[in-house]
Amino acid sequence: MRFLRWIGGGLALLVVIFLVIEVAFRVAGLFVGGEAASLDDGRTVVLCVGDSHTRGRPDPDNYPAALEQILNERADRPYRVVNVGIPGLSTGQLRQRFVRFVEYYHPAVILHWAGINNGWHHPDGQRGVVGWLTEHSQVARFVRVAIFYRRLFRESEKGAPDLLAFDGGKSRARWNVNFGGKEEEVVTEHGAELPVEQVALVTRDDLTFMMQTAKDRGIPMFLVKYGLAGGYYAPVNQAVIAISAQFGVPYIDSAAAAAEVHRVAPGERLYDDWVHPMPIVYRQTAEEAYKLLVDRGLVKPRS
């Protein structure tokens, strides 16, 4: 009995210590600024997170690579646009990694383009007490940073996910990625399709969490709206519009980018067989992103 009391007292002490540290971190967070860091060579980081629409084609034929080129040609300072897009990723999977990505890359701006996979691919992992602590606890965040953080790009990082295996019959892919200071295997699979209403709720919940996380850190974040309107694109795009309005920020409209390409080059193909934008549309999407960043005063054009 004495041994059990000793164990119980020890656990209670650990809980008290955890709570004291948690409060200390939260109080300190009120006074510590959220100014973004630059790379060792002075480049400011823009972080692009999302699915295959973010990953895109090999550089330079995706919108993050095009945006980096535009920024370094026109802005008053050098930029590094980091592409952590993973094909097939749902917003739930991204949500689980979002805090680590933000705390590792310490970006000045975050751009998000994902959600279409929410219709058939569901988050891996558990969302119990451990999941809540992972998302909300300042102590847990500190531990993650202590374990995973390295100086940005001090060590070689893979520029794109490696496809380990693909089962076409199940549309199941295994990817090896090295983003945010951690090498991991990510599985994406086309599972049971969700009702449109549930897709809308899941997408809004995940986007709200990520937008609020960025806001709490003083990091401007903007969502990208898909260019197509049917099927699951409709609830996802509606979520993008609604959450952007909720946080009082504009969104990047890739449909407007495709429309502009069609206007100036009506014969150009806009989407491939997998309904991903062609390079010319990605380039125009990057132009839309650049204009938004300038309009918001986050990027200053070179004089």
NORCORFEN-V400723 format. One line per field, one symbol per residue. phi: phi as a letter, one per 40 degrees, with the letter a starting at -180 (. if undefined). A space follows every 10 residues. Layout:
phi = ???
This chain:
phi = .ccccccccc cccccccdcc cdcccccccc bccbcccbcd cgcccbbbbi bcccdgcddc cbcccccccc cccbccacbb ccbbcbdgcc ccccdcbccc dccccfccab bbbahcccca bbdcgbbccc cccccbcccc cccdcccbcb cdgcbcbcca ccccaabccb fbbbbbbbbg gacabbbbac bccccdccdc ccccccccdc cccccccgbc bbcbccccbc fccccccccd cccccdcgbc bcbccccccc ccccaccccc bcccfcccdc cdcccccccc ccccccgcbb ccc
